[in-house]
């Protein structure tokens, strides 16, 4: 194994912690629709996803090369810069997990890396062309391509399924969902696990433990695969709830179409070395599938919150990472201060999350939206006589108390009691 200093060891451990958060943050990408439609039980789905994430981590290193060799210039980058980038990425992952929003772990990592590199060596440390072609363009294209593909696939599945009984069709598509969910998990491993491989490789190069341009060592590939699989096994139940039921209501046919479309986009991007956000692809596919069924709807209020989180991911992670890098310029004391801040923040987020626990028992429970009363409803309520109708089809007597409650105080009170109507 390469010579590892104390600081480099801290960076590697922090990178694996990020990989762990990436695992439970992105479990929803593969298994949310499978769980929401009942194709698999929650714990079974999560366990299956964890195993296939591990397998996928060994299938390619193209995305790892993009992170370690292309995104920023290796010359002049110190391990402290990598540590600062990971701080920004981890905190953004945990904050979005807390509020149940499926944001991109990939963009959080790249945003942190860009922010820390700029703070350390200036804007010239970032390869702008790589950021545009392999990060920003895929970020915009992925949800659109996956969404359109899922919408068309959903319509096709309903058209083909109309020729057989509904019960048979539903059963068949649930089996198809299990297979397609496995494919998404495998694709997630080929894409997201590699990002941690790339960041550890970059740290090893920055620390002088590897030569510039080297590929990820075998121990890096194994540790990154295990970390993301372990995180996935915990299940990101808050985000699974949002992806499975918060964006739209999916039937098995739609779940199958969404997962197949997302997996195709992710695998294609991995083979090309694009550092694609699996969250963007899967979220776009879910919304597209929701619109693919006649009468299907997308909850645009939830989708809007998600889009805002996507837009904030890169700058928010970059801002935190640049601040951490500036603090660490003070030396060992600064590094220790940033480490304490990271641990304390993670613990605080976990404590807050325990106030309202979401797990495999209540993951499919979505609180109904409360609609505010309109102007007409409010006006009618203000002039309506208090209810005295006992039951439909019968009329109850109106009492003196009812009349007094509805007649203005200045009006004379009738002498005789009101007769029954």
C-alpha positions as CSV (number, residue, x, y, z in Angstrom):
1,X,0.0,0.0,0.0
2,X,1.2,3.5,-0.7
3,X,2.8,5.6,2.0
4,X,-0.1,7.3,3.9
5,X,0.4,10.3,6.2
6,X,-1.9,11.2,9.0
7,X,-3.6,14.0,7.1
8,X,-4.0,11.8,4.0
9,X,-5.5,9.1,6.2
10,X,-8.1,11.6,7.5
11,X,-8.9,12.6,4.0
12,X,-9.4,9.0,2.9
13,X,-11.6,8.2,5.9
14,X,-13.7,11.4,5.2
15,X,-14.0,10.4,1.5
16,X,-15.4,7.0,2.6
17,X,-17.8,8.8,4.9
18,X,-19.0,10.8,1.9
19,X,-19.4,7.5,0.0
20,X,-21.5,6.1,2.9
21,X,-23.8,9.2,2.8
22,X,-24.0,8.9,-0.9
23,X,-25.2,5.3,-0.5
24,X,-28.2,6.0,1.8
25,X,-28.9,9.4,0.1
26,X,-29.3,7.7,-3.3
27,X,-31.1,4.5,-2.3
28,X,-34.3,6.1,-3.4
29,X,-33.0,6.3,-7.0
30,X,-33.2,2.5,-7.4
31,X,-35.8,1.4,-5.0
32,X,-38.4,4.2,-4.3
33,X,-40.8,3.1,-7.0
34,X,-40.4,-0.6,-6.3
35,X,-41.3,0.1,-2.6
36,X,-44.1,2.5,-3.3
37,X,-45.9,0.1,-5.7
38,X,-45.4,-2.9,-3.4
39,X,-43.2,-4.9,-5.8
40,X,-40.7,-5.5,-3.0
41,X,-40.8,-5.1,0.8
42,X,-38.7,-2.1,1.9
43,X,-36.0,-4.0,3.7
44,X,-35.7,-6.6,0.9
45,X,-35.4,-3.8,-1.7
46,X,-32.7,-2.0,0.2
47,X,-30.6,-5.2,0.8
48,X,-30.8,-6.0,-2.9
49,X,-29.8,-2.5,-3.9
50,X,-26.8,-2.6,-1.5
51,X,-25.4,-5.9,-3.0
52,X,-25.8,-4.6,-6.6
53,X,-24.2,-1.3,-5.8
54,X,-21.1,-3.2,-4.6
55,X,-21.0,-5.3,-7.8
56,X,-21.4,-2.2,-10.0
57,X,-18.4,-0.6,-8.3
58,X,-16.1,-3.1,-10.0
59,X,-17.4,-2.8,-13.5
60,X,-15.7,0.4,-14.7
61,X,-13.4,3.2,-13.7
62,X,-14.2,5.8,-16.4
63,X,-16.0,8.2,-14.1
64,X,-13.2,7.9,-11.5
65,X,-10.8,9.0,-14.2
66,X,-13.0,12.1,-14.9
67,X,-12.9,13.1,-11.2
68,X,-9.2,12.3,-10.5
69,X,-7.7,13.6,-13.8
70,X,-10.0,16.0,-15.6
71,X,-12.1,18.2,-13.3
72,X,-9.3,20.2,-11.6
73,X,-5.5,20.5,-12.3
74,X,-3.6,18.2,-10.0
75,X,-0.6,20.4,-9.8
76,X,-0.6,22.5,-6.6
77,X,-3.6,20.8,-5.1
78,X,-2.9,19.7,-1.5
79,X,-4.8,17.1,0.6
80,X,-6.4,19.9,2.6
81,X,-8.2,21.0,-0.5
82,X,-9.7,17.5,-0.9
83,X,-10.7,17.5,2.7
84,X,-12.5,20.8,2.4
85,X,-14.3,19.6,-0.7
86,X,-15.6,16.5,1.2
87,X,-16.8,18.7,4.1
88,X,-19.0,20.7,1.7
89,X,-20.3,17.6,0.0
90,X,-21.1,15.7,3.2
91,X,-23.0,18.5,4.8
92,X,-25.1,19.2,1.7
93,X,-25.9,15.5,1.5
94,X,-27.1,15.4,5.1
95,X,-29.1,18.6,4.9
96,X,-31.0,17.5,1.8
97,X,-31.6,14.1,3.4
98,X,-33.0,15.7,6.5
99,X,-35.6,17.6,4.5
100,X,-36.3,14.6,2.2
101,X,-35.1,16.2,-1.1
102,X,-33.4,14.0,-3.7
103,X,-30.4,16.2,-4.6
104,X,-27.3,15.2,-6.4
105,X,-24.4,13.7,-4.3
106,X,-22.3,13.9,-7.4
107,X,-22.8,17.6,-7.9
108,X,-22.3,18.2,-4.1
109,X,-18.9,16.5,-4.4
110,X,-17.9,18.4,-7.6
111,X,-19.2,21.7,-6.2
112,X,-17.1,21.2,-3.1
113,X,-14.0,20.3,-5.2
114,X,-14.4,23.3,-7.4
115,X,-14.9,25.7,-4.4
116,X,-12.0,24.4,-2.5
117,X,-9.7,24.4,-5.6
118,X,-10.6,28.0,-6.4
119,X,-10.0,29.1,-2.8
120,X,-6.7,27.4,-2.8
121,X,-5.2,28.0,-6.3
122,X,-7.5,30.4,-8.1
123,X,-10.0,29.9,-10.9
124,X,-7.3,28.5,-13.1
125,X,-7.2,25.3,-11.0
126,X,-10.5,24.3,-12.5
127,X,-10.8,22.8,-16.1
128,X,-13.8,24.8,-17.3
129,X,-14.3,22.8,-20.5
130,X,-14.6,19.5,-18.5
131,X,-17.1,21.1,-16.0
132,X,-19.3,22.2,-18.9
133,X,-19.1,19.1,-21.1
134,X,-19.1,16.3,-18.5
135,X,-20.9,17.9,-15.6
136,X,-23.3,20.8,-16.5
137,X,-24.6,19.5,-19.8
138,X,-25.3,16.0,-18.4
139,X,-27.0,17.7,-15.4
140,X,-29.5,19.4,-17.7
141,X,-29.9,16.7,-20.3
142,X,-30.2,13.7,-17.9
143,X,-33.6,14.4,-16.4
144,X,-35.1,15.6,-19.7
145,X,-33.9,12.5,-21.6
146,X,-34.9,10.1,-18.9
147,X,-38.2,11.8,-18.4
148,X,-39.2,11.8,-22.0
149,X,-38.1,8.1,-22.3
150,X,-40.1,7.1,-19.2
151,X,-43.2,9.0,-20.4
152,X,-43.1,7.2,-23.8
153,X,-42.3,3.9,-22.2
154,X,-45.3,4.3,-19.8
155,X,-47.7,4.9,-22.6
156,X,-46.4,2.0,-24.5
157,X,-46.7,-0.4,-21.5
158,X,-50.3,0.6,-20.9
159,X,-51.1,0.2,-24.6
160,X,-49.5,-3.3,-24.7
161,X,-51.0,-4.2,-21.3
162,X,-54.5,-3.4,-22.5
163,X,-54.6,-6.6,-24.4
164,X,-54.3,-8.7,-21.2
165,X,-56.2,-8.7,-17.9
166,X,-55.3,-6.0,-15.4
167,X,-54.4,-8.5,-12.7
168,X,-52.0,-10.4,-15.0
169,X,-50.5,-7.2,-16.3
170,X,-49.9,-5.8,-12.8
171,X,-48.2,-9.0,-11.7
172,X,-46.0,-9.1,-14.7
173,X,-44.9,-5.5,-14.4
174,X,-44.1,-5.9,-10.7
175,X,-41.7,-8.7,-11.6
176,X,-40.3,-6.4,-14.3
177,X,-39.9,-3.7,-11.7
178,X,-37.7,-5.9,-9.6
179,X,-35.4,-6.6,-12.5
180,X,-35.2,-3.0,-13.6
181,X,-34.6,-1.8,-10.0
182,X,-31.7,-4.2,-9.9
183,X,-30.4,-2.7,-13.1
184,X,-30.6,0.8,-11.6
185,X,-28.7,-0.3,-8.5
186,X,-26.0,-1.8,-10.7
187,X,-25.8,1.3,-12.8
188,X,-25.6,3.4,-9.6
189,X,-22.6,1.4,-8.5
190,X,-20.8,1.9,-11.8
191,X,-21.3,5.7,-11.6
192,X,-21.5,7.0,-8.0
193,X,-19.0,4.6,-6.3
194,X,-16.4,5.7,-8.8
195,X,-16.7,9.3,-7.7
196,X,-15.2,8.4,-4.3
197,X,-12.6,6.3,-6.1
198,X,-11.7,9.3,-8.1
199,X,-11.5,11.7,-5.1
200,X,-9.3,9.2,-3.1
201,X,-7.0,8.8,-6.1
202,X,-6.8,12.6,-6.4
203,X,-5.9,12.8,-2.7
204,X,-3.2,10.2,-3.1
205,X,-1.7,12.1,-6.0
206,X,-1.9,15.4,-4.1
207,X,-0.2,13.7,-1.1
208,X,2.6,12.2,-3.2
209,X,1.5,8.6,-2.6
210,X,0.7,8.1,-6.3
211,X,2.1,9.4,-9.5
212,X,0.1,11.9,-11.5
213,X,-2.3,10.3,-13.9
214,X,-2.4,7.0,-12.0
215,X,-5.6,4.8,-12.0
216,X,-7.4,4.0,-8.8
217,X,-5.6,1.2,-6.9
218,X,-7.5,-2.0,-6.2
219,X,-7.8,-1.3,-2.4
220,X,-9.4,2.1,-3.3
221,X,-12.0,0.3,-5.6
222,X,-12.8,-2.3,-2.9
223,X,-13.2,0.2,0.0
224,X,-15.3,2.6,-2.1
225,X,-17.6,-0.2,-3.2
226,X,-18.0,-1.5,0.4
227,X,-18.7,2.0,1.8
228,X,-21.5,2.8,-0.7
229,X,-23.0,-0.6,-0.3
230,X,-23.1,-0.2,3.5
231,X,-24.7,3.2,3.2
232,X,-27.3,1.8,0.8
233,X,-28.1,-1.0,3.2
234,X,-29.4,1.6,5.8
235,X,-32.0,3.0,3.3
236,X,-32.5,6.7,2.9
237,X,-36.1,6.4,3.9
238,X,-36.9,10.2,3.9
239,X,-35.9,10.5,0.2
240,X,-37.5,7.2,-0.7
241,X,-40.8,8.6,0.6
242,X,-40.4,11.7,-1.6
243,X,-39.4,9.8,-4.7
244,X,-41.9,7.0,-4.3
245,X,-45.0,8.9,-3.3
246,X,-44.3,12.6,-2.9
247,X,-43.7,13.4,-6.6
248,X,-46.5,11.3,-8.1
249,X,-48.5,8.2,-7.7
250,X,-47.1,5.3,-9.6
251,X,-48.5,2.0,-10.7
252,X,-46.3,-1.0,-11.5
253,X,-46.3,-0.3,-15.2
254,X,-45.0,3.2,-14.6
255,X,-42.5,2.1,-12.0
256,X,-41.1,-0.4,-14.6
257,X,-40.9,2.3,-17.3
258,X,-39.2,4.8,-15.0
259,X,-36.5,2.5,-13.7
260,X,-35.7,1.0,-17.1
261,X,-35.4,4.5,-18.6
262,X,-33.2,5.8,-15.8
263,X,-30.9,2.7,-15.9
264,X,-30.4,3.1,-19.6
265,X,-29.3,6.7,-19.2
266,X,-27.0,6.0,-16.3
267,X,-25.2,3.1,-17.9
268,X,-24.8,5.0,-21.2
269,X,-23.2,8.0,-19.3
270,X,-20.9,5.7,-17.2
271,X,-19.5,4.1,-20.4
272,X,-18.8,7.6,-21.8
273,X,-17.1,8.8,-18.6
274,X,-19.8,11.4,-17.8
275,X,-20.1,12.2,-14.1
276,X,-23.9,12.0,-14.3
277,X,-26.2,12.7,-11.4
278,X,-28.2,9.5,-10.9
279,X,-30.6,11.5,-8.8
280,X,-31.4,13.8,-11.8
281,X,-31.9,10.9,-14.1
282,X,-34.1,8.9,-11.7
283,X,-36.2,11.9,-10.6
284,X,-36.8,12.9,-14.2
285,X,-37.8,9.4,-15.1
286,X,-40.3,9.3,-12.2
287,X,-41.9,12.5,-13.3
288,X,-42.0,11.4,-16.9
289,X,-43.7,8.1,-15.9
290,X,-46.2,10.0,-13.8
291,X,-47.2,12.0,-16.9
292,X,-47.3,8.8,-19.0
293,X,-50.5,7.4,-17.5
294,X,-53.8,8.9,-18.6
295,X,-55.0,11.0,-15.7
296,X,-51.6,10.9,-14.0
297,X,-50.3,14.0,-12.3
298,X,-47.0,15.3,-10.9
299,X,-47.0,17.2,-7.6
300,X,-45.3,20.3,-8.9
301,X,-44.9,21.9,-5.5
302,X,-42.6,19.1,-4.5
303,X,-40.9,19.1,-7.9
304,X,-40.2,22.8,-7.5
305,X,-38.6,22.4,-4.2
306,X,-36.4,19.6,-5.7
307,X,-35.4,21.8,-8.7
308,X,-34.4,24.6,-6.3
309,X,-32.2,22.1,-4.3
310,X,-30.6,21.0,-7.6
311,X,-29.8,24.6,-8.5
312,X,-28.3,25.3,-5.1
313,X,-26.2,22.1,-4.9
314,X,-23.0,23.2,-6.7
315,X,-22.8,26.8,-5.2
316,X,-23.8,25.7,-1.7
317,X,-21.2,22.9,-1.5
318,X,-18.6,25.2,-3.1
319,X,-19.2,27.9,-0.6
320,X,-18.9,25.6,2.4
321,X,-15.8,24.0,0.9
322,X,-14.1,27.3,0.2
323,X,-14.7,28.5,3.7
324,X,-13.3,25.3,5.1
325,X,-10.2,25.6,2.9
326,X,-9.6,29.1,4.1
327,X,-9.8,28.0,7.8
328,X,-7.4,25.2,7.2
329,X,-4.7,27.7,5.9
330,X,-4.0,28.4,9.6
331,X,-2.3,25.0,9.9
332,X,-3.0,22.0,12.1
333,X,-5.3,24.0,14.3
334,X,-7.5,24.9,11.3
335,X,-7.7,21.3,10.1
336,X,-8.7,20.2,13.6
337,X,-11.3,23.0,13.8
338,X,-12.9,22.0,10.5
339,X,-12.9,18.3,11.5
340,X,-14.7,19.2,14.8
341,X,-17.2,21.3,12.9
342,X,-17.9,18.5,10.5
343,X,-18.5,15.9,13.2
344,X,-20.6,18.3,15.3
345,X,-22.7,19.3,12.4
346,X,-23.3,15.7,11.4
347,X,-24.4,14.8,15.0
348,X,-26.7,17.8,15.2
349,X,-28.4,16.9,11.9
350,X,-28.9,13.3,13.2
351,X,-30.4,14.6,16.5
352,X,-32.9,16.8,14.6
353,X,-33.8,13.8,12.3
354,X,-34.9,11.8,15.4
355,X,-37.7,14.3,16.1
356,X,-39.7,12.7,13.2
357,X,-38.4,9.3,12.4
358,X,-39.0,7.9,8.9
359,X,-38.2,4.2,8.4
360,X,-39.4,1.1,6.6
361,X,-42.5,1.0,8.8
362,X,-43.9,4.4,7.6
363,X,-42.0,5.1,4.4
364,X,-45.2,4.9,2.2
365,X,-47.2,7.2,4.5
366,X,-47.5,10.6,2.9
367,X,-49.3,13.4,4.8
368,X,-52.2,14.8,2.7
369,X,-51.9,18.3,1.6
370,X,-54.2,20.8,3.5
371,X,-55.9,23.1,1.1
372,X,-56.7,26.7,2.3
373,X,-60.4,27.7,2.0
374,X,-61.2,29.9,-0.9
375,X,-62.9,33.3,-0.8
376,X,-66.3,32.0,-1.7
377,X,-66.1,29.3,1.0
378,X,-65.1,31.9,3.6
379,X,-67.9,34.3,2.7
380,X,-70.5,31.5,2.8
381,X,-69.3,30.4,6.3
382,X,-69.7,34.0,7.6
383,X,-73.4,34.3,6.7
384,X,-74.6,30.7,7.2
385,X,-77.0,30.0,10.1
386,X,-75.5,27.5,12.6
387,X,-76.4,24.0,11.6
388,X,-79.5,22.5,13.1
389,X,-80.3,19.8,10.6
390,X,-80.1,16.6,12.5
391,X,-79.9,14.3,9.5
392,X,-80.4,14.2,5.8
393,X,-84.1,14.4,4.9
394,X,-85.2,15.7,8.3
395,X,-85.7,19.2,9.7
396,X,-85.1,19.9,13.4
397,X,-86.7,22.6,15.5
398,X,-85.0,25.9,15.6
399,X,-84.4,27.0,19.2
400,X,-84.4,30.4,20.8
401,X,-80.7,30.1,21.3
402,X,-80.2,29.6,17.5
403,X,-82.2,32.7,16.7
404,X,-80.4,34.8,19.3
405,X,-77.1,33.7,17.9
406,X,-78.0,34.8,14.3
407,X,-80.2,37.9,14.8
408,X,-78.3,41.2,15.5
409,X,-78.4,42.3,19.1
410,X,-80.3,45.5,18.2
411,X,-83.2,43.6,16.7
412,X,-86.2,42.9,19.1
413,X,-86.4,39.3,20.4
414,X,-89.7,37.6,19.4
415,X,-92.1,37.3,22.4
416,X,-93.4,33.9,21.6
417,X,-91.1,30.9,21.3
418,X,-90.4,29.8,17.7
419,X,-92.7,27.1,16.5
420,X,-91.4,24.0,15.0
421,X,-91.1,24.2,11.3
